[in-house]
Structures are given as structure tokens and as C-alpha cells.
Amino acid sequence: MTYARIVTLTSLAMIAFAGNSLLCRVALKHAHIDAASFTTIRLISGAAVLWLVVRMRRGAYTGRGNWLSASALFAYAAGFSFAYMSLSAATGALLLFGAVQATMIGYGVWAGERLRKPQLVGLILALGGLVGLLLPGLSAPPLYGSILMLGAGVAWGIYSLRGKSASDPISVTAGNFLRTVPIAVALSLLMLKESSLDTVGFWYAVSSGALASGIGYAIWYTALPSLKAANAATVQLSVPVIAALGAAAILGEPITPRLVLASAAILGGIALIILEKQHAKNAQPIAPANRL
């Protein structure tokens, strides 16, 4: 794959991921659709598109994934939607991304990885940024929505960890999306009395599922094998930034000093952890080959 194609595909994937935040926020704020309906339509649309992608690649859908991963995927999608009933697009994307990375880093530590001093500095910086963002004040995000988004990030982190060893991530993701459909439909039926839906909200949800999720993941998994691990992790730092710029330009949401400082601390701290981890791996001496 050429360098230009890698850059193009990676950029499109990051825009798609940030687009999920914008589409969900604008749907819940400016259209008549409830969070449960948005989640259900998004997951059904994503499942349909990913199923088509797998069929076009292989000619037949073999069905992959599992119910535990599908449950984590559903928890992410539902928490994401309900959180955006109160959070701004930029704040939601920052909290989501921070929780995803914190979950994956925390799992590594639990599994025996040791944090070096620069990584500890990055961790303290990121945690400080999160605390600063959530401290009470005029520009603090709503606590309930923040907790929901952090929970969504933890769920997505678990989903990502479970799928790290997948040999065909697009097929696995398609299978997991399909498994979320009955769970999402059950949620919509449980919240039927609070449901609302108009044409505009419906198409926002379809766009989030089919384009920003389905096509976005397909593009990302196409580019991923050509990216180094550190590059793949750090490039995702751009998602909250793209979401913030898009929210300011499209939704008119303000970029507050608190959000800017928190973003710099959280994203900078996470970047320090990721890059130092990769540097430590590269610095490890290569063991000499055994001689007969």
C-alpha cells in the first residue's frame, strides 16, 4: 500500500470516528429522536453495511464474533448515545477516548507491564486533565452524562482488548454488530413510551451506523496493517480534536479554556505513555540466536 493511500485511508477513518460524535449530538439536539432509537438504528445500519462488506470480500458471510464482545459493543453504543443527551460533542469525544485508552493501559499494567518514569508522568498528566475537566464549575460537563460516556469508553476499551488478536477484524466486527441487534431492539421496546422519531433523526442515525461506523471501521481495518503500533495508537489522538473543531464549526459549540487545557493534558499524557512504551520496545536488545 502506498504512503499516500495509507494517509488518505487513516484520515478518512479518523474523520468518520469523530463524525459519530457530531451525528449523535446533532440528532439528539436538533432532531426528534430518542437515545435508544438512535442506538438501535445505528447498530442495525452498521451491521447491514459490515455484512455487505464481508460478502463483497469473501462472497459469503461465515459469521464471527461472540456474545461477550457484542455485549461490550452494545454497552459502548448505548452509553455513547445516552451521554450525548447532555454532553457537547467535543467533551464527549475527549471523555470517550480518554476512557478507552485508560482501560487498555490499565489492562496492560494489570497483566504485568511496568510503567517507566515518563509513562508515570504521562499518567499523572492525563488523570489531572480529567479531574480538571470534571471539577465543578460553570464550564464543567454534566456529571451524569460524563459518567455514561466514561462507561462507554471502558466498554469500548474492553471490546478492543478482546478483538486485538482477531485474524479478520472486519468479519469479527460484522458478527458482533449483528449480535447487538436483538439487544438494541429489546432496549427500544423497553423504552417505547419515551421513544420519538422523525425523518431527520432517522437519517442521522443511519449515517452514524452505515457511514461513520460501518464504513469507518472497514476503512480503519484496511489501513491498520500498514501502520506501526505506536502510529496506530497516537493517530487516534486526533479524533477528539477533529470532533471539537467540527462541533465548533457545525454545531456552534464553544471551545472553552477548560476544554483546551484538559484536552492538552489528557491527550498529551496518553501520547507520552504510548510513545514511551514503543520506545522501550525498540530499545530492548535482540536475543542472540541459539547455536548448535
Secondary structure, DSSP 8 states (H G I E B T S, - for coil): --HHHHHHHHHHHHHHHHHHHHHHHHHHHHSSB-HHHHHHHHHHHHHHHHHHHHHHHHSS------HHHHHHHHHHHHHHHHHTTTS-HHHHHHHHHHHHHHHHHHHHHHTT----HHHHHHHHHHHHHHHHHHSSSTT---HHHHHHHHHHHHHHHHHHHHTTT-SSHHHHHHHHHHHHHHHHHHHHHHTGGG--B-HHHHHHHHIIIIIIIIIHHHHHHHHGGGS-HHHHHHHTTHHHHHHHHHIIIII-----HHHHHHHHHHHHHHHHHHHHHHHHHHHS--------
